[in-house]
Amino acid sequence: MTRPLTPLAPLAILILLIMPMLTGKAVCLMAQTSPPKSDSGFFPIDQLRPGMKAVGYTVFVGREPEPFDLEILGVLKGFPNPGQSAVLSRLVGDRMNHTGVFQGMSGSPVFVDNRLVGAVAFGYQFARDPIAGITPIRQMIEQFEIHQDGKARSTSLNSGDSGSARRITYADLGFGDGQSAARQDSPYQLAYNLTSPASPVSVGAADGTGLIPIATPLSVSGIAPEVLGRFAPLFKSWGFNPFAGQFAGPVASLGGAAAVTDLKKSDSGTLKPGSTVVVPLIRGDYSVSAAGTVTWRDGNRIYAFGHPFMSLGLSDFPMHEGEVVTVLSSLASSFKLSYPTEMVGVIRGDRSTGIYGELGVAPRMIPVEINLRTSRGESRKFSFDVVADRFLTPILLQMTMISTISSTERAIGDSTLLINGTIKLKDQPPIRLENRVAVTLNGPISATLAAVQPVGTIIASGFDDLSFEKITWDIDSQDLRQTGQIDRLWIDRSGVRRGETVAVQLFARTEGGREYVERFSLTIPTDAPVGPLQLLVGDGAALQSSDPRTGFTPKSIGQLVAGINRVRKAGRLYARLSQAEG
C-alpha cells in the first residue's frame, strides 16, 4: 500500500537540495578573500593582455589582508631599469576610487588566475584615476638570489672598504662646541651640512607624467616635527621621502611606538602575502618605523615593497608584523596609519626591486641610553634601540639626542651642557668620552654634534668585527655660559733641575669679569732635555689642536679604543712641557 507523504517530507528534501548550494558558495567566498597558496606558481608577464582581471591583497584595517580588484592595462618594458618591466594596471572599485594608490600598499601582491604577477609599487603624481605600476615577482626574487644560498650576509656597519686602517684625526672626534663635525666627507653631520647626490626621481615626476615609487609612510613617536623637518633633506638625498611624500603630502605620521621585543616564533600565518610588514629604524622610548606590504613568502623568505626602501643593499634591520589602524584618504596622498607589533625576523637586503627578509633571525641592534639632568634639576631617562648601519646610525642618534635635549632645554640663550658618554664595543674595554659645550645659540645641536661625532668616527673606521654592545650618554644642562679665558701663568722659579717640582698658578677670567686661580704642581721629568723648556697650559681641545701629532692610525679595534681613550677631554685643564725652539 502506498503511504502518503507527511507534511515534513517535502521540507526534508528541500534541505538536502539547499545545503550543497550553501557549501559550494562558502568555498567560493573563501577563495576570493584569501591570497592563493604558494604552490599556485607565477603568472608569466609575456602572457598578460590588456583587459585581464586581477585581484590584489592588502590590509585596510587590523591584520588580515583584504582583496581589491584590478584591470591590466599593459606592460612597460625597460622600466624602471634596463632589462626590467612594470605592469600597468587600474585599481577598480569604490574603495580604491576613494583612496587611490596609497602609501603603505607598496608590495601588495597581485594575482591573475590565482597566480602571482607581482607587487603594487608605483603610482602617478596628481593622478585622478587609481593607476598603479606592478613590479614582477620574478624580478624581486632574482635580485636577492645571492641571499638565499647563504653567500651574502649583512655587513652594514662596515660596508665598502672594510678592514683597512684609516687615520683618525683629532678633529674627527669633536671638541668644544662640536662645530668640527661640519665636514663635507663625514657620514655623521647634520642635514644642512651634507652634500649628497639628488634624489632618484623618475622623469616627469614634477608634472605628474612619470611613474614613481609609492612613498613609504613612517610612524613616528617621541620626535618633534621640527626635528624631523631638520633631517628631511638628508633622507630625501638618499632617495627616501619620509617627510614629504611622493604625492606632495606629508608621509610621517604619529603612530604607536615600536617596542623592544624578543623574537617571536613564526607560523604559517606569519607575514603571509598581503600582510603588513614594518621595519623599525628606532624602537623603544623613541620610535621611527616604515610600513609596507608583503608580496610573497617562500618558507622563511619574505619579499616585500616592490621598490627600494632606502637602496642600502645589504642590511640588518628588524622585521616586525604590523597592524593597520585605518587608511586615511587625502587629496594629497592617502596613506596607511599603522604600527609595529611582534618582531619575527630580519631584513637582509634592500635593492631596486624591493626588500628581502628572513624569518626566525634576530637583527643586530644598538641599545642606547640617554640620561638628562635638566637645567631645573629634573632627571629624565630614555632607552631605545637603533639599527646598526654605517650611515643611518649616526643620523638616528642625532635625531634622538636633539629631541631629548630640545624637549626641555632652550635653543636660544646662554647654556652649558656637560656630556659624559660611554661606548661599549664587543670584547673591548669601555670608551669614556667627556665634552663641554658652552654656547648662546643652538645648544641642543652643538651638544649633539659633540656627542655623536665619536660614534660616527668609530663606525667609519672600517673594521670587520666591529660590534656595539651599548651607548650611554649622561647630559647635565645649565642655563648659563660657564666659560673662562686664561690670562697668565706664574711659576715659583725660572731655573729647575731634572726631578724637581715646581709650583704653578694659573690666573683665569670668566666672561662676567670674575677672576679665579688654579694651583698645581709639576715635576720635571728625569729625562728632560737640557736647555730652555716651554710650559703650555690649556683645556683639552686647545692642547689637542696644537699637538703636532694630528692623529693616529689604529691597526685594530683595540688600538682604536685605546687611542680614543687617550684623547684629551675638552672640559679639563692640561699642562704640556716641551723643549723650547731655538
C-alpha positions as CSV (number, residue, x, y, z in Angstrom):
1,M,0.0,0.0,0.0
2,T,1.4,3.4,-1.0
3,R,1.8,5.6,2.0
4,P,1.0,9.3,1.6
5,L,3.8,11.8,2.3
6,T,3.7,13.6,5.5
7,P,4.0,17.4,5.6
8,L,7.6,17.0,6.9
9,A,8.9,15.1,3.9
10,P,9.0,17.9,1.3
11,L,10.8,20.0,3.9
12,A,13.5,17.3,4.3
13,I,14.0,17.1,0.6
14,L,14.3,20.9,0.3
15,I,17.0,21.0,3.0
16,L,19.0,18.3,1.2
17,L,18.9,20.3,-2.1
18,I,19.8,23.6,-0.5
19,M,22.8,22.5,1.7
20,P,25.1,21.6,-1.2
21,M,24.4,25.0,-2.7
22,L,25.4,26.8,0.5
23,T,28.5,24.7,0.9
24,G,29.6,25.5,-2.6
25,K,29.1,29.2,-2.1
26,A,31.1,29.2,1.1
27,V,34.1,27.7,-0.7
28,C,33.9,30.3,-3.5
29,L,33.9,33.2,-1.0
30,M,36.9,31.7,0.8
31,A,38.9,31.7,-2.4
32,Q,38.1,35.3,-3.0
33,T,39.1,36.6,0.4
34,S,42.4,34.8,0.9
35,P,45.6,35.1,-1.2
36,P,46.3,31.9,-3.2
37,K,48.8,29.4,-1.7
38,S,52.5,29.4,-2.7
39,D,52.1,26.3,-5.0
40,S,49.9,28.3,-7.4
41,G,53.0,29.5,-9.3
42,F,53.8,32.8,-11.0
43,F,51.9,34.3,-14.0
44,P,54.2,34.9,-17.0
45,I,54.5,38.6,-17.8
46,D,54.5,37.9,-21.5
47,Q,51.1,36.3,-21.3
48,L,49.4,39.4,-19.8
49,R,46.9,41.2,-22.0
50,P,45.0,44.5,-21.7
51,G,41.6,44.0,-20.1
52,M,42.6,41.0,-17.9
53,K,41.1,41.0,-14.5
54,A,43.4,40.7,-11.4
55,V,43.0,40.6,-7.7
56,G,45.3,42.3,-5.2
57,Y,45.6,41.9,-1.4
58,T,46.5,44.4,1.3
59,V,45.4,45.3,4.9
60,F,42.9,48.1,5.2
61,V,42.3,47.7,8.9
62,G,43.6,45.3,11.5
63,R,45.9,42.4,10.4
64,E,44.0,40.4,7.8
65,P,44.6,41.1,4.1
66,E,41.5,42.1,2.1
67,P,41.1,41.8,-1.7
68,F,40.8,44.6,-4.2
69,D,40.2,44.4,-8.0
70,L,42.5,45.5,-10.8
71,E,42.4,45.6,-14.5
72,I,45.6,45.0,-16.5
73,L,46.4,47.9,-18.9
74,G,49.7,46.7,-20.4
75,V,53.4,46.1,-19.8
76,L,56.1,48.8,-19.7
77,K,59.3,47.2,-20.9
78,G,62.6,48.6,-19.8
79,F,61.1,50.3,-16.7
80,P,62.3,51.3,-14.2
81,N,65.7,49.9,-15.3
82,P,67.1,48.2,-18.4
83,G,66.1,44.6,-18.6
84,Q,63.2,45.1,-16.2
85,S,59.5,45.6,-16.7
86,A,56.5,47.0,-14.9
87,V,52.9,46.0,-15.3
88,L,50.5,49.0,-15.6
89,S,47.1,48.5,-14.0
90,R,44.0,50.3,-12.9
91,L,42.6,49.7,-9.4
92,V,38.8,49.0,-9.5
93,G,36.0,49.6,-7.0
94,D,34.5,52.3,-4.9
95,R,37.1,51.9,-2.1
96,M,40.1,52.3,-4.4
97,N,38.4,55.2,-6.3
98,H,38.1,56.9,-2.9
99,T,41.7,56.4,-1.7
100,G,43.6,56.0,-4.9
101,V,47.0,54.4,-4.8
102,F,48.0,54.9,-1.2
103,Q,51.2,54.9,0.8
104,G,51.7,51.6,2.7
105,M,50.3,49.4,0.0
106,S,53.7,49.0,-1.6
107,G,54.3,45.3,-2.0
108,S,50.6,44.4,-2.2
109,P,50.5,41.1,-4.2
110,V,48.5,41.0,-7.4
111,F,47.2,37.7,-8.8
112,V,45.8,36.7,-12.2
113,D,44.1,33.3,-12.4
114,N,45.3,32.6,-8.9
115,R,48.9,33.0,-10.0
116,L,51.1,35.8,-8.6
117,V,52.1,38.6,-11.0
118,G,54.0,40.9,-8.7
119,A,53.8,43.8,-6.2
120,V,52.0,47.1,-6.5
121,A,54.9,49.5,-6.3
122,F,54.4,52.6,-8.5
123,G,52.0,55.4,-8.9
124,Y,51.4,58.7,-10.8
125,Q,51.5,62.0,-9.0
126,F,48.3,64.0,-9.2
127,A,46.5,61.1,-11.0
128,R,42.7,61.4,-11.0
129,D,42.4,57.6,-11.7
130,P,44.0,55.0,-9.4
131,I,46.7,53.8,-11.8
132,A,49.4,51.6,-10.4
133,G,52.6,50.0,-11.6
134,I,53.4,46.4,-10.6
135,T,56.9,45.0,-10.1
136,P,57.0,41.4,-11.4
137,I,57.7,38.9,-8.7
138,R,60.5,37.2,-10.6
139,Q,62.4,40.4,-10.7
140,M,62.1,40.7,-7.0
141,I,63.4,37.2,-6.4
142,E,66.3,37.4,-8.8
143,Q,67.7,40.5,-7.1
144,F,68.1,38.5,-3.9
145,E,69.2,35.1,-5.1
146,I,72.6,35.7,-3.5
147,H,71.0,36.0,-0.1
148,Q,69.1,32.7,-0.5
149,D,72.2,30.4,-0.9
150,G,73.8,31.9,2.2
151,K,76.7,33.5,0.3
152,A,75.8,37.0,1.5
153,R,75.2,38.3,5.0
154,S,74.9,41.8,6.2
155,T,78.0,43.8,7.0
156,S,76.1,47.1,7.3
157,L,78.4,48.7,9.8
158,N,81.5,48.3,7.6
159,S,80.2,48.0,4.0
160,G,82.7,49.2,1.5
161,D,86.5,49.2,2.2
162,S,86.2,47.3,5.5
163,G,89.3,46.1,7.3
164,S,91.5,48.9,6.1
165,A,93.4,51.0,8.5
166,R,92.3,54.6,8.5
167,R,93.9,57.6,10.1
168,I,91.8,59.1,12.8
169,T,92.4,62.8,13.3
170,Y,91.6,64.7,16.5
171,A,89.1,66.8,14.6
172,D,87.2,63.6,13.8
173,L,86.5,63.1,17.5
174,G,85.0,66.5,18.1
175,F,85.8,69.2,20.6
176,G,84.3,72.3,22.3
177,D,81.0,73.3,20.6
178,G,81.1,70.4,18.2
179,Q,81.4,72.5,15.1
180,S,84.2,70.4,13.8
181,A,81.6,68.0,12.8
182,A,80.6,70.1,9.8
183,R,82.9,68.3,7.4
184,Q,81.6,67.5,3.9
185,D,83.0,63.9,3.9
186,S,81.5,62.9,7.3
187,P,78.6,60.5,7.5
188,Y,77.5,61.9,10.9
189,Q,76.9,65.6,10.1
190,L,73.5,67.2,10.2
191,A,71.4,67.5,7.1
192,Y,72.2,71.1,6.3
193,N,75.9,70.3,6.3
194,L,75.6,67.4,3.9
195,T,76.5,67.4,0.2
196,S,74.7,64.5,-1.4
197,P,73.5,63.4,-4.8
198,A,70.0,64.4,-5.8
199,S,67.1,62.1,-5.1
200,P,66.5,59.5,-7.8
201,V,63.2,60.8,-9.2
202,S,61.6,59.5,-12.4
203,V,61.5,61.8,-15.5
204,G,58.2,63.7,-15.4
205,A,57.7,63.3,-11.7
206,A,57.5,67.0,-11.2
207,D,54.5,67.5,-13.5
208,G,52.9,64.1,-12.7
209,T,53.6,62.4,-16.1
210,G,56.2,60.0,-14.6
211,L,55.6,56.7,-12.8
212,I,57.4,56.9,-9.5
213,P,57.7,54.6,-6.4
214,I,54.9,54.8,-3.9
215,A,56.2,56.7,-0.8
216,T,56.7,54.6,2.3
217,P,54.9,56.0,5.3
218,L,56.7,56.4,8.6
219,S,55.1,56.1,12.1
220,V,57.0,58.4,14.4
221,S,56.8,58.6,18.2
222,G,58.7,60.8,20.5
223,I,60.5,63.0,17.9
224,A,59.1,66.5,17.5
225,P,58.0,67.6,13.9
226,E,60.6,70.4,13.9
227,V,63.4,67.9,14.5
228,L,62.0,65.7,11.7
229,G,61.9,68.6,9.4
230,R,65.6,69.4,10.0
231,F,66.6,65.9,8.8
232,A,64.2,65.7,5.8
233,P,66.7,66.9,3.2
234,L,69.1,64.2,4.2
235,F,66.6,61.4,3.9
236,K,65.5,62.8,0.5
237,S,69.1,62.8,-0.7
238,W,69.1,59.0,-0.1
239,G,66.0,58.6,-2.3
240,F,63.6,58.1,0.6
241,N,61.0,60.8,1.2
242,P,59.8,60.3,4.8
243,F,58.6,63.8,5.5
244,A,57.3,65.0,2.0
245,G,55.8,62.2,0.2
246,Q,55.7,61.2,-3.5
247,F,52.3,63.0,-3.9
248,A,53.5,66.2,-2.2
249,G,51.9,65.4,1.1
250,P,53.4,64.6,4.5
251,V,54.2,60.9,5.0
252,A,55.4,60.9,8.5
253,S,52.6,60.4,11.0
254,L,52.1,59.9,14.6
255,G,51.6,56.3,15.4
256,G,52.2,53.6,18.0
257,A,55.8,53.2,19.2
258,A,57.8,50.2,18.1
259,A,58.5,48.2,21.3
260,V,61.8,46.4,22.0
261,T,60.6,42.8,21.9
262,D,62.1,39.3,21.7
263,L,62.0,37.3,18.5
264,K,58.6,35.7,18.0
265,K,58.4,32.2,16.6
266,S,56.8,32.3,13.2
267,D,54.0,30.0,11.9
268,S,52.0,29.6,8.7
269,G,50.1,32.8,9.3
270,T,53.2,35.0,9.9
271,L,53.7,37.6,7.2
272,K,51.6,35.9,4.6
273,P,51.1,37.7,1.3
274,G,49.2,40.9,1.7
275,S,50.1,41.3,5.4
276,T,51.6,44.5,6.8
277,V,55.4,44.3,7.3
278,V,57.1,47.0,9.4
279,V,60.8,48.0,9.5
280,P,61.7,49.9,12.7
281,L,64.8,52.1,12.4
282,I,64.4,53.1,16.1
283,R,62.4,51.3,18.7
284,G,61.7,52.0,22.4
285,D,61.1,55.4,24.0
286,Y,61.7,56.8,20.6
287,S,60.3,55.1,17.5
288,V,60.6,55.5,13.8
289,S,59.3,52.7,11.7
290,A,58.4,52.2,8.0
291,A,55.5,50.1,6.8
292,G,54.8,48.3,3.6
293,T,53.1,45.1,2.4
294,V,54.4,41.5,2.0
295,T,54.4,40.3,-1.6
296,W,55.5,36.7,-1.3
297,R,56.6,34.3,1.4
298,D,58.7,31.3,0.4
299,G,59.3,29.3,3.5
300,N,61.3,31.6,5.8
301,R,62.0,34.1,2.9
302,I,60.0,37.2,2.7
303,Y,59.7,39.6,-0.3
304,A,58.0,43.0,0.1
305,F,57.7,46.6,-1.2
306,G,58.4,46.0,-4.9
307,H,60.6,49.1,-4.9
308,P,63.7,50.1,-2.8
309,F,63.3,51.1,0.9
310,M,66.4,53.2,1.0
311,S,68.7,51.4,-1.5
312,L,71.1,50.4,1.2
313,G,72.0,47.0,-0.4
314,L,73.0,44.7,2.5
315,S,71.1,45.4,5.7
316,D,70.4,44.1,9.1
317,F,67.2,45.7,10.2
318,P,64.4,44.3,12.4
319,M,61.3,42.9,10.6
320,H,58.1,43.2,12.5
321,E,54.5,42.3,11.9
322,G,52.1,45.2,11.9
323,E,48.6,46.3,12.5
324,V,46.7,48.9,10.5
325,V,44.5,51.4,12.3
326,T,43.0,52.8,9.1
327,V,43.7,54.1,5.6
328,L,43.4,57.9,5.7
329,S,42.1,59.3,2.4
330,S,43.8,62.6,1.3
331,L,43.7,64.8,-1.7
332,A,47.5,65.0,-1.5
333,S,48.2,61.3,-0.9
334,S,46.2,58.7,1.1
335,F,48.3,56.6,3.5
336,K,48.0,53.7,6.0
337,L,48.2,54.6,9.6
338,S,49.9,51.5,11.2
339,Y,52.2,50.4,14.0
340,P,54.6,47.5,14.5
341,T,53.7,44.5,16.7
342,E,55.9,41.4,17.2
343,M,59.4,41.1,15.8
344,V,59.6,38.0,13.6
345,G,62.9,38.3,11.6
346,V,65.4,40.5,9.9
347,I,65.6,42.5,6.7
348,R,68.7,41.2,4.8
349,G,68.5,43.2,1.6
350,D,67.2,46.5,0.2
351,R,67.6,46.9,-3.6
352,S,65.8,48.3,-6.6
353,T,63.0,45.8,-6.8
354,G,62.2,45.6,-3.1
355,I,63.3,44.3,0.3
356,Y,64.2,40.7,1.3
357,G,63.9,39.3,4.8
358,E,64.3,36.1,6.8
359,L,62.0,34.8,9.5
360,G,63.4,33.4,12.7
361,V,66.6,35.5,12.7
362,A,67.2,38.4,15.1
363,P,68.9,41.6,13.9
364,R,71.9,43.3,15.4
365,M,70.6,46.5,17.1
366,I,72.5,49.0,19.2
367,P,71.0,49.7,22.7
368,V,71.2,53.4,23.6
369,E,70.5,55.2,26.9
370,I,70.3,58.9,27.4
371,N,70.2,60.3,31.0
372,L,69.4,64.1,31.0
373,R,69.6,66.3,34.1
374,T,67.7,69.4,33.1
375,S,68.5,73.0,34.0
376,R,65.7,72.8,36.5
377,G,67.2,69.8,38.3
378,E,64.9,67.1,36.9
379,S,66.2,63.7,35.9
380,R,64.9,62.1,32.7
381,K,65.9,58.7,31.2
382,F,65.4,57.5,27.6
383,S,66.1,54.0,26.4
384,F,65.8,52.7,22.9
385,D,67.5,50.7,20.1
386,V,68.7,51.9,16.8
387,V,69.7,50.0,13.7
388,A,73.3,49.2,13.2
389,D,74.2,50.9,9.9
390,R,77.2,52.9,8.8
391,F,75.2,55.8,7.5
392,L,71.9,55.6,9.4
393,T,73.1,55.0,12.9
394,P,74.8,58.4,13.5
395,I,71.9,60.3,11.9
396,L,69.3,58.5,14.0
397,L,71.4,59.2,17.1
398,Q,71.4,62.8,16.2
399,M,67.6,62.9,15.8
400,T,67.0,61.3,19.2
401,M,69.6,63.4,21.1
402,I,68.4,66.7,19.7
403,S,64.8,65.6,20.6
404,T,65.9,64.7,24.2
405,I,67.7,68.0,24.8
406,S,65.3,70.3,23.0
407,S,62.2,68.8,24.7
408,T,63.2,70.6,27.9
409,E,66.2,72.9,27.2
410,R,66.3,76.2,25.3
411,A,67.9,76.7,21.9
412,I,68.3,80.4,22.2
413,G,70.2,81.9,25.2
414,D,73.2,81.1,27.3
415,S,73.6,77.4,28.1
416,T,76.3,74.9,29.1
417,L,75.9,71.2,28.6
418,L,78.3,68.7,30.2
419,I,78.4,65.4,28.2
420,N,79.8,62.2,29.6
421,G,79.5,59.2,27.3
422,T,80.4,55.5,27.4
423,I,80.6,53.4,24.2
424,K,80.9,49.7,24.8
425,L,82.2,47.6,21.9
426,K,82.2,43.8,22.0
427,D,85.2,42.3,23.7
428,Q,86.7,45.8,24.3
429,P,87.1,48.0,27.4
430,P,84.6,50.9,27.6
431,I,85.4,54.1,25.7
432,R,85.0,57.1,28.0
433,L,84.0,60.4,26.5
434,E,83.8,63.8,28.1
435,N,82.8,67.1,26.4
436,R,81.6,70.5,27.4
437,V,79.5,72.8,25.2
438,A,79.0,76.5,26.2
439,V,77.0,78.4,23.7
440,T,74.5,81.2,23.3
441,L,72.6,79.7,20.3
442,N,71.6,76.1,19.3
443,G,72.8,74.4,22.4
444,P,71.0,71.1,21.6
445,I,72.5,70.9,18.1
446,S,76.1,71.7,19.3
447,A,75.9,69.2,22.1
448,T,74.5,66.5,19.8
449,L,77.4,67.0,17.3
450,A,80.0,66.8,20.1
451,A,78.4,63.6,21.5
452,V,77.6,61.7,18.3
453,Q,80.8,62.6,16.3
454,P,83.0,59.9,18.0
455,V,80.3,57.3,17.2
456,G,80.5,58.2,13.6
457,T,84.3,58.0,13.7
458,I,84.2,54.6,15.2
459,I,81.7,53.3,12.6
460,A,83.7,54.8,9.8
461,S,86.9,53.1,11.0
462,G,86.1,50.1,8.8
463,F,87.0,47.1,11.0
464,D,85.3,43.9,10.1
465,D,84.4,42.7,13.6
466,L,83.0,46.0,14.9
467,S,80.0,45.4,17.1
468,F,78.4,47.9,19.5
469,E,77.0,46.5,22.8
470,K,75.7,49.7,24.2
471,I,76.0,53.5,24.0
472,T,75.2,55.6,27.1
473,W,75.2,59.4,27.5
474,D,74.8,61.5,30.7
475,I,74.0,65.1,30.0
476,D,73.9,67.9,32.5
477,S,72.3,71.1,31.3
478,Q,72.6,74.6,32.8
479,D,71.1,77.9,31.7
480,L,74.3,79.9,31.8
481,R,77.6,80.0,29.9
482,Q,80.4,78.6,32.0
483,T,83.5,79.7,30.1
484,G,86.7,81.4,31.0
485,Q,90.0,82.6,29.5
486,I,93.5,82.1,30.8
487,D,95.1,85.5,31.4
488,R,98.6,84.5,32.7
489,L,100.7,81.8,34.3
490,W,103.1,82.1,37.3
491,I,105.8,79.6,38.4
492,D,107.8,79.8,41.6
493,R,111.2,79.6,39.9
494,S,112.8,80.1,36.5
495,G,115.6,77.6,36.8
496,V,114.9,73.9,37.5
497,R,116.7,70.6,37.6
498,R,115.6,67.2,36.5
499,G,113.3,65.5,39.0
500,E,112.4,68.8,40.8
501,T,108.9,70.0,41.4
502,V,107.7,73.5,40.6
503,A,104.5,75.2,41.7
504,V,102.3,76.7,39.0
505,Q,99.5,79.2,39.4
506,L,97.0,79.9,36.6
507,F,95.0,83.1,36.5
508,A,91.8,83.0,34.5
509,R,88.8,85.3,34.0
510,T,85.2,84.4,33.3
511,E,83.0,86.2,30.7
512,G,81.5,88.2,33.6
513,G,84.9,89.5,34.7
514,R,85.4,87.4,37.8
515,E,88.9,86.2,38.3
516,Y,89.9,82.8,39.7
517,V,93.1,81.0,40.3
518,E,94.1,77.3,39.7
519,R,97.1,75.9,41.5
520,F,99.0,72.7,40.7
521,S,102.5,71.2,40.9
522,L,104.6,70.0,38.0
523,T,107.5,67.6,38.3
524,I,110.3,67.9,35.7
525,P,110.9,64.5,34.1
526,T,114.2,62.9,34.8
527,D,114.9,62.5,31.1
528,A,114.0,66.1,30.2
529,P,116.4,67.7,27.7
530,V,119.0,70.2,28.9
531,G,118.2,73.7,27.9
532,P,115.2,76.0,27.8
533,L,111.8,74.3,28.4
534,Q,108.3,75.6,27.4
535,L,105.2,75.1,29.6
536,L,101.8,75.3,27.8
537,V,98.6,75.1,29.8
538,G,95.1,74.9,28.3
539,D,91.9,72.9,28.0
540,G,91.9,69.6,26.2
541,A,90.5,71.0,23.0
542,A,93.2,73.7,22.8
543,L,96.1,71.5,23.6
544,Q,94.9,68.7,21.2
545,S,94.5,71.2,18.4
546,S,98.0,72.5,19.0
547,D,99.5,69.0,19.1
548,P,102.0,68.5,16.2
549,R,100.7,64.9,16.0
550,T,97.4,65.4,14.2
551,G,96.0,61.9,14.8
552,F,96.7,58.2,14.9
553,T,96.2,55.2,12.6
554,P,94.8,52.2,14.5
555,K,95.5,48.7,13.2
556,S,92.9,47.0,15.2
557,I,89.7,47.8,17.2
558,G,91.7,47.5,20.4
559,Q,94.1,50.2,19.2
560,L,91.2,52.4,18.2
561,V,89.6,52.1,21.6
562,A,92.9,52.9,23.4
563,G,93.6,55.8,21.1
564,I,90.2,57.4,21.7
565,N,90.6,56.9,25.5
566,R,93.9,58.8,25.3
567,V,92.4,61.8,23.7
568,R,92.4,64.9,26.0
569,K,89.0,65.8,27.3
570,A,87.5,69.2,26.3
571,G,86.4,70.2,29.8
572,R,89.7,69.6,31.6
573,L,92.9,71.6,32.0
574,Y,96.2,70.1,30.8
575,A,99.8,71.1,31.1
576,R,102.4,70.2,28.4
577,L,106.2,70.6,28.9
578,S,108.3,70.6,25.8
579,Q,111.7,71.8,24.6
580,A,111.7,75.4,23.5
581,E,112.6,76.0,19.9
582,G,115.8,78.0,19.2
